[in-house]
Amino acid sequence: MKGRFIFDYTLVKKEMMKYFIVVFLSWVFMISAFSQSNKENIVISGTSTPVKNITLPLQAVEAGYKALVFNDDFDSINSIDINATEEPGYNWYVGLPFGGPNTLPSALSVSNSVLNLTKCPRNYNWAISSYCINNDFGHTFRYGYFEARFRFDPTLGKVSKGFPAWWTLSTYYSRVNKMFHSKHWAELDFFEAYTNGYSDYNGAFVGTVHDWADSSKIHYQNANNVQLLPEGTDFNQWHTYGCLWMPGKVTWYFDGVALMTQNYSATAPPDPLPNAGSGSPDPAPAGTFSILDTDPQGMLLILGSDPEWPIYVDWVRVWQAEKKK
């Protein structure tokens, strides 16, 4: 009897050990699966900085752009005309040009001081802009230092036609709503996570100045617009994407570091010479890109992406020359 009892006790211990191992491995599997399924739902809070505590970027100081003329920390949804009232007083409007419907309230939200553009309309990476194009008012700019801090998942390019974009377009051209039918207009892309659509994003910083003319038959863009960022850059974390636009000069920045510059003049060809589109005179003539300086209403700000590629924006800021007292 004694030997039989010892044998049974040993067997029980082995079975209990197996049971605890199975339970432990099950918990490990569940936690791992949960983490993977929520990888895209990680919450990273944004910042909410009082204006007096905002640090003036060195590149803005050196250019003489010391006045903070536009600032949105996205502390609430109230800075966006989310219900398309098209009344003055907002930083952002949801009206879309080029025949597109308004960006719907379900496409955006604000939480933890972050603008979540999670279901952007498929409209040339345009979800919201700083100008009410239907009623002709809002925020428009000529020259300054422009910055936005945002993040996105770089793996979603293969399932998306569009891509995260922070850019400007001719206010007048947007307002008259004649896509590809205006005589001459400018576009300045501060940053695009550019892909050809439904393809992997290679981690490049794409910053482009476009000169469009003759119903888009004539087109020039800076030849140095694609710059590879340091290997290992984590786009799921916050980064600052900036652009310094001065008369005759545009410089793009990533986390405060200058990447490339395009010079232009009304009386000389651009330096460096830009790429010419099909059918465009090559090399580019004198005055290419100077439409940036002469567009009658300046440029409006735009944030957008693709329905399948969310972008999360911490803040947007613009500095210009100090206002005369």
MIPAMI-899705 format. One record per residue (C-alpha): x negated, y, z negated. Coordinates in steps of 0.25 Angstrom, whole numbers, plus 5000, padded with zeros to 4 digits. Layout:
REM residues N
<gupa X="X" Y="Y" Z="Z"/>
...
This chain:
REM residues 325
<gupa X="5000" Y="5000" Z="5000"/>
<gupa X="4989" Y="5010" Z="4997"/>
<gupa X="4982" Y="5008" Z="5010"/>
<gupa X="4995" Y="5009" Z="5018"/>
<gupa X="4998" Y="5022" Z="5010"/>
<gupa X="4984" Y="5028" Z="5014"/>
<gupa X="4986" Y="5024" Z="5028"/>
<gupa X="5000" Y="5031" Z="5029"/>
<gupa X="4995" Y="5044" Z="5023"/>
<gupa X="4983" Y="5045" Z="5033"/>
<gupa X="4993" Y="5043" Z="5044"/>
<gupa X="5002" Y="5054" Z="5039"/>
<gupa X="4990" Y="5064" Z="5038"/>
<gupa X="4986" Y="5061" Z="5052"/>
<gupa X="5000" Y="5063" Z="5057"/>
<gupa X="5002" Y="5076" Z="5049"/>
<gupa X="4988" Y="5081" Z="5055"/>
<gupa X="4994" Y="5078" Z="5069"/>
<gupa X="5006" Y="5086" Z="5066"/>
<gupa X="4999" Y="5098" Z="5061"/>
<gupa X="4990" Y="5098" Z="5073"/>
<gupa X="5002" Y="5098" Z="5083"/>
<gupa X="5009" Y="5109" Z="5075"/>
<gupa X="4996" Y="5117" Z="5075"/>
<gupa X="4994" Y="5115" Z="5090"/>
<gupa X="5008" Y="5118" Z="5093"/>
<gupa X="5007" Y="5132" Z="5086"/>
<gupa X="4994" Y="5135" Z="5093"/>
<gupa X="5001" Y="5132" Z="5107"/>
<gupa X="5013" Y="5140" Z="5103"/>
<gupa X="5005" Y="5152" Z="5099"/>
<gupa X="4997" Y="5151" Z="5111"/>
<gupa X="5009" Y="5150" Z="5120"/>
<gupa X="5016" Y="5162" Z="5113"/>
<gupa X="5003" Y="5170" Z="5115"/>
<gupa X="5002" Y="5167" Z="5130"/>
<gupa X="5017" Y="5170" Z="5132"/>
<gupa X="5016" Y="5184" Z="5125"/>
<gupa X="5002" Y="5188" Z="5132"/>
<gupa X="5009" Y="5199" Z="5140"/>
<gupa X="5018" Y="5203" Z="5128"/>
<gupa X="5006" Y="5208" Z="5119"/>
<gupa X="5010" Y="5221" Z="5113"/>
<gupa X="4999" Y="5231" Z="5113"/>
<gupa X="5003" Y="5244" Z="5106"/>
<gupa X="5000" Y="5257" Z="5113"/>
<gupa X="4995" Y="5270" Z="5107"/>
<gupa X="5003" Y="5282" Z="5102"/>
<gupa X="4993" Y="5294" Z="5101"/>
<gupa X="4997" Y="5308" Z="5097"/>
<gupa X="4993" Y="5318" Z="5108"/>
<gupa X="4983" Y="5325" Z="5098"/>
<gupa X="4976" Y="5311" Z="5097"/>
<gupa X="4975" Y="5308" Z="5111"/>
<gupa X="4960" Y="5308" Z="5116"/>
<gupa X="4957" Y="5316" Z="5128"/>
<gupa X="4950" Y="5308" Z="5138"/>
<gupa X="4936" Y="5313" Z="5141"/>
<gupa X="4938" Y="5312" Z="5156"/>
<gupa X="4950" Y="5321" Z="5155"/>
<gupa X="4942" Y="5331" Z="5146"/>
<gupa X="4931" Y="5332" Z="5157"/>
<gupa X="4941" Y="5335" Z="5167"/>
<gupa X="4948" Y="5346" Z="5159"/>
<gupa X="4961" Y="5338" Z="5157"/>
<gupa X="4963" Y="5340" Z="5142"/>
<gupa X="4978" Y="5342" Z="5142"/>
<gupa X="4986" Y="5330" Z="5139"/>
<gupa X="4998" Y="5333" Z="5148"/>
<gupa X="5005" Y="5319" Z="5148"/>
<gupa X="5005" Y="5308" Z="5137"/>
<gupa X="5014" Y="5296" Z="5135"/>
<gupa X="5010" Y="5286" Z="5124"/>
<gupa X="5023" Y="5279" Z="5126"/>
<gupa X="5028" Y="5280" Z="5112"/>
<gupa X="5042" Y="5278" Z="5117"/>
<gupa X="5050" Y="5276" Z="5130"/>
<gupa X="5055" Y="5290" Z="5129"/>
<gupa X="5044" Y="5296" Z="5138"/>
<gupa X="5050" Y="5288" Z="5149"/>
<gupa X="5063" Y="5291" Z="5156"/>
<gupa X="5067" Y="5277" Z="5155"/>
<gupa X="5081" Y="5279" Z="5158"/>
<gupa X="5078" Y="5287" Z="5171"/>
<gupa X="5085" Y="5300" Z="5166"/>
<gupa X="5076" Y="5308" Z="5175"/>
<gupa X="5075" Y="5319" Z="5165"/>
<gupa X="5063" Y="5327" Z="5161"/>
<gupa X="5055" Y="5325" Z="5149"/>
<gupa X="5049" Y="5311" Z="5151"/>
<gupa X="5035" Y="5306" Z="5154"/>
<gupa X="5039" Y="5295" Z="5163"/>
<gupa X="5051" Y="5292" Z="5173"/>
<gupa X="5056" Y="5279" Z="5179"/>
<gupa X="5060" Y="5284" Z="5193"/>
<gupa X="5053" Y="5277" Z="5204"/>
<gupa X="5050" Y="5283" Z="5218"/>
<gupa X="5049" Y="5275" Z="5231"/>
<gupa X="5064" Y="5270" Z="5230"/>
<gupa X="5062" Y="5262" Z="5217"/>
<gupa X="5072" Y="5262" Z="5205"/>
<gupa X="5069" Y="5268" Z="5192"/>
<gupa X="5060" Y="5260" Z="5182"/>
<gupa X="5070" Y="5253" Z="5173"/>
<gupa X="5070" Y="5254" Z="5158"/>
<gupa X="5067" Y="5239" Z="5157"/>
<gupa X="5054" Y="5241" Z="5164"/>
<gupa X="5047" Y="5249" Z="5153"/>
<gupa X="5047" Y="5251" Z="5138"/>
<gupa X="5039" Y="5257" Z="5127"/>
<gupa X="5034" Y="5250" Z="5115"/>
<gupa X="5022" Y="5252" Z="5105"/>
<gupa X="5018" Y="5265" Z="5113"/>
<gupa X="5017" Y="5257" Z="5126"/>
<gupa X="5025" Y="5259" Z="5139"/>
<gupa X="5028" Y="5245" Z="5144"/>
<gupa X="5030" Y="5244" Z="5159"/>
<gupa X="5035" Y="5230" Z="5160"/>
<gupa X="5044" Y="5229" Z="5171"/>
<gupa X="5039" Y="5240" Z="5181"/>
<gupa X="5047" Y="5242" Z="5194"/>
<gupa X="5040" Y="5237" Z="5206"/>
<gupa X="5038" Y="5251" Z="5212"/>
<gupa X="5024" Y="5254" Z="5215"/>
<gupa X="5019" Y="5252" Z="5201"/>
<gupa X="5028" Y="5264" Z="5197"/>
<gupa X="5037" Y="5262" Z="5184"/>
<gupa X="5037" Y="5276" Z="5178"/>
<gupa X="5031" Y="5290" Z="5182"/>
<gupa X="5029" Y="5303" Z="5175"/>
<gupa X="5038" Y="5310" Z="5185"/>
<gupa X="5053" Y="5310" Z="5188"/>
<gupa X="5053" Y="5308" Z="5203"/>
<gupa X="5068" Y="5310" Z="5205"/>
<gupa X="5069" Y="5323" Z="5197"/>
<gupa X="5055" Y="5329" Z="5200"/>
<gupa X="5050" Y="5331" Z="5186"/>
<gupa X="5040" Y="5325" Z="5176"/>
<gupa X="5025" Y="5324" Z="5174"/>
<gupa X="5016" Y="5325" Z="5186"/>
<gupa X="5001" Y="5328" Z="5187"/>
<gupa X="4990" Y="5333" Z="5195"/>
<gupa X="4976" Y="5330" Z="5189"/>
<gupa X="4973" Y="5325" Z="5175"/>
<gupa X="4968" Y="5313" Z="5167"/>
<gupa X="4978" Y="5302" Z="5167"/>
<gupa X="4977" Y="5290" Z="5158"/>
<gupa X="4986" Y="5278" Z="5154"/>
<gupa X="4983" Y="5267" Z="5144"/>
<gupa X="4990" Y="5254" Z="5148"/>
<gupa X="4988" Y="5239" Z="5149"/>
<gupa X="4993" Y="5228" Z="5158"/>
<gupa X="4992" Y="5213" Z="5160"/>
<gupa X="4982" Y="5211" Z="5171"/>
<gupa X="4986" Y="5197" Z="5174"/>
<gupa X="5000" Y="5201" Z="5180"/>
<gupa X="4995" Y="5206" Z="5193"/>
<gupa X="4998" Y="5193" Z="5200"/>
<gupa X="5013" Y="5193" Z="5197"/>
<gupa X="5015" Y="5208" Z="5200"/>
<gupa X="5016" Y="5216" Z="5213"/>
<gupa X="5013" Y="5229" Z="5206"/>
<gupa X="5003" Y="5233" Z="5195"/>
<gupa X="5001" Y="5242" Z="5183"/>
<gupa X="4998" Y="5256" Z="5188"/>
<gupa X="4996" Y="5270" Z="5182"/>
<gupa X="4996" Y="5280" Z="5193"/>
<gupa X="5001" Y="5293" Z="5199"/>
<gupa X="5008" Y="5297" Z="5212"/>
<gupa X="5012" Y="5310" Z="5219"/>
<gupa X="5024" Y="5316" Z="5212"/>
<gupa X="5030" Y="5322" Z="5224"/>
<gupa X="5028" Y="5309" Z="5232"/>
<gupa X="5035" Y="5301" Z="5221"/>
<gupa X="5046" Y="5311" Z="5220"/>
<gupa X="5050" Y="5312" Z="5235"/>
<gupa X="5051" Y="5297" Z="5234"/>
<gupa X="5045" Y="5294" Z="5248"/>
<gupa X="5036" Y="5282" Z="5247"/>
<gupa X="5027" Y="5282" Z="5258"/>
<gupa X="5033" Y="5294" Z="5265"/>
<gupa X="5026" Y="5306" Z="5259"/>
<gupa X="5016" Y="5314" Z="5267"/>
<gupa X="5005" Y="5314" Z="5257"/>
<gupa X="5004" Y="5310" Z="5242"/>
<gupa X="4994" Y="5305" Z="5231"/>
<gupa X="4994" Y="5293" Z="5222"/>
<gupa X="4984" Y="5292" Z="5210"/>
<gupa X="4983" Y="5278" Z="5204"/>
<gupa X="4977" Y="5279" Z="5190"/>
<gupa X="4977" Y="5264" Z="5188"/>
<gupa X="4982" Y="5252" Z="5195"/>
<gupa X="4981" Y="5237" Z="5191"/>
<gupa X="4981" Y="5235" Z="5206"/>
<gupa X="4984" Y="5222" Z="5213"/>
<gupa X="4990" Y="5219" Z="5227"/>
<gupa X="5002" Y="5213" Z="5220"/>
<gupa X="5003" Y="5199" Z="5214"/>
<gupa X="4988" Y="5198" Z="5212"/>
<gupa X="4979" Y="5198" Z="5201"/>
<gupa X="4974" Y="5211" Z="5195"/>
<gupa X="4959" Y="5211" Z="5196"/>
<gupa X="4957" Y="5221" Z="5184"/>
<gupa X="4953" Y="5233" Z="5193"/>
<gupa X="4956" Y="5248" Z="5190"/>
<gupa X="4963" Y="5253" Z="5202"/>
<gupa X="4964" Y="5269" Z="5203"/>
<gupa X="4968" Y="5275" Z="5216"/>
<gupa X="4971" Y="5288" Z="5222"/>
<gupa X="4979" Y="5288" Z="5234"/>
<gupa X="4981" Y="5298" Z="5245"/>
<gupa X="4994" Y="5294" Z="5253"/>
<gupa X="4998" Y="5302" Z="5266"/>
<gupa X="5007" Y="5301" Z="5278"/>
<gupa X="5017" Y="5291" Z="5272"/>
<gupa X="5006" Y="5283" Z="5266"/>
<gupa X="5000" Y="5280" Z="5280"/>
<gupa X="4988" Y="5288" Z="5275"/>
<gupa X="4981" Y="5283" Z="5262"/>
<gupa X="4968" Y="5284" Z="5254"/>
<gupa X="4964" Y="5279" Z="5241"/>
<gupa X="4951" Y="5280" Z="5233"/>
<gupa X="4942" Y="5268" Z="5237"/>
<gupa X="4937" Y="5267" Z="5223"/>
<gupa X="4950" Y="5264" Z="5217"/>
<gupa X="4947" Y="5249" Z="5212"/>
<gupa X="4938" Y="5248" Z="5200"/>
<gupa X="4936" Y="5235" Z="5192"/>
<gupa X="4937" Y="5236" Z="5177"/>
<gupa X="4928" Y="5229" Z="5167"/>
<gupa X="4929" Y="5214" Z="5167"/>
<gupa X="4938" Y="5210" Z="5156"/>
<gupa X="4946" Y="5223" Z="5155"/>
<gupa X="4959" Y="5219" Z="5148"/>
<gupa X="4971" Y="5226" Z="5154"/>
<gupa X="4980" Y="5220" Z="5144"/>
<gupa X="4974" Y="5230" Z="5134"/>
<gupa X="4975" Y="5246" Z="5135"/>
<gupa X="4967" Y="5253" Z="5145"/>
<gupa X="4967" Y="5268" Z="5149"/>
<gupa X="4968" Y="5271" Z="5164"/>
<gupa X="4964" Y="5285" Z="5168"/>
<gupa X="4963" Y="5294" Z="5179"/>
<gupa X="4957" Y="5308" Z="5180"/>
<gupa X="4962" Y="5316" Z="5191"/>
<gupa X="4955" Y="5329" Z="5194"/>
<gupa X="4956" Y="5338" Z="5207"/>
<gupa X="4949" Y="5330" Z="5217"/>
<gupa X="4945" Y="5319" Z="5208"/>
<gupa X="4951" Y="5306" Z="5202"/>
<gupa X="4944" Y="5297" Z="5192"/>
<gupa X="4950" Y="5284" Z="5186"/>
<gupa X="4947" Y="5279" Z="5172"/>
<gupa X="4949" Y="5266" Z="5164"/>
<gupa X="4948" Y="5267" Z="5149"/>
<gupa X="4941" Y="5281" Z="5151"/>
<gupa X="4930" Y="5276" Z="5161"/>
<gupa X="4930" Y="5282" Z="5175"/>
<gupa X="4931" Y="5271" Z="5186"/>
<gupa X="4932" Y="5279" Z="5199"/>
<gupa X="4933" Y="5293" Z="5205"/>
<gupa X="4940" Y="5298" Z="5218"/>
<gupa X="4936" Y="5312" Z="5222"/>
<gupa X="4944" Y="5320" Z="5233"/>
<gupa X="4945" Y="5334" Z="5239"/>
<gupa X="4954" Y="5342" Z="5248"/>
<gupa X="4942" Y="5345" Z="5257"/>
<gupa X="4934" Y="5332" Z="5257"/>
<gupa X="4936" Y="5317" Z="5258"/>
<gupa X="4938" Y="5310" Z="5245"/>
<gupa X="4925" Y="5304" Z="5238"/>
<gupa X="4924" Y="5293" Z="5238"/>
<gupa X="4931" Y="5290" Z="5251"/>
<gupa X="4944" Y="5283" Z="5249"/>
<gupa X="4950" Y="5271" Z="5256"/>
<gupa X="4959" Y="5274" Z="5267"/>
<gupa X="4972" Y="5267" Z="5270"/>
<gupa X="4975" Y="5261" Z="5283"/>
<gupa X="4977" Y="5272" Z="5294"/>
<gupa X="4971" Y="5282" Z="5285"/>
<gupa X="4959" Y="5291" Z="5290"/>
<gupa X="4946" Y="5285" Z="5285"/>
<gupa X="4938" Y="5291" Z="5278"/>
<gupa X="4948" Y="5299" Z="5270"/>
<gupa X="4949" Y="5314" Z="5274"/>
<gupa X="4946" Y="5326" Z="5266"/>
<gupa X="4958" Y="5329" Z="5256"/>
<gupa X="4961" Y="5314" Z="5253"/>
<gupa X="4967" Y="5313" Z="5239"/>
<gupa X="4968" Y="5328" Z="5237"/>
<gupa X="4983" Y="5326" Z="5238"/>
<gupa X="4981" Y="5323" Z="5223"/>
<gupa X="4978" Y="5338" Z="5221"/>
<gupa X="4989" Y="5343" Z="5230"/>
<gupa X="5002" Y="5334" Z="5228"/>
<gupa X="5012" Y="5345" Z="5224"/>
<gupa X="5018" Y="5338" Z="5212"/>
<gupa X="5006" Y="5330" Z="5207"/>
<gupa X="5006" Y="5316" Z="5202"/>
<gupa X="5016" Y="5308" Z="5193"/>
<gupa X="5011" Y="5297" Z="5184"/>
<gupa X="5016" Y="5283" Z="5186"/>
<gupa X="5015" Y="5270" Z="5178"/>
<gupa X="5019" Y="5256" Z="5183"/>
<gupa X="5017" Y="5242" Z="5186"/>
<gupa X="5024" Y="5230" Z="5192"/>
<gupa X="5036" Y="5222" Z="5185"/>
<gupa X="5027" Y="5210" Z="5183"/>
<gupa X="5016" Y="5218" Z="5177"/>
<gupa X="5018" Y="5227" Z="5165"/>
<gupa X="5010" Y="5239" Z="5161"/>
<gupa X="5009" Y="5244" Z="5146"/>
<gupa X="5006" Y="5259" Z="5145"/>
<gupa X="5000" Y="5265" Z="5132"/>
<gupa X="5000" Y="5279" Z="5136"/>
<gupa X="4998" Y="5289" Z="5148"/>
<gupa X="4991" Y="5302" Z="5147"/>
<gupa X="4987" Y="5314" Z="5157"/>
<gupa X="4978" Y="5325" Z="5154"/>
<gupa X="4977" Y="5338" Z="5162"/>
<gupa X="4970" Y="5351" Z="5162"/>
<gupa X="4974" Y="5359" Z="5149"/>
<gupa X="4986" Y="5368" Z="5152"/>
<gupa X="4983" Y="5383" Z="5152"/>
<gupa X="4988" Y="5390" Z="5140"/>
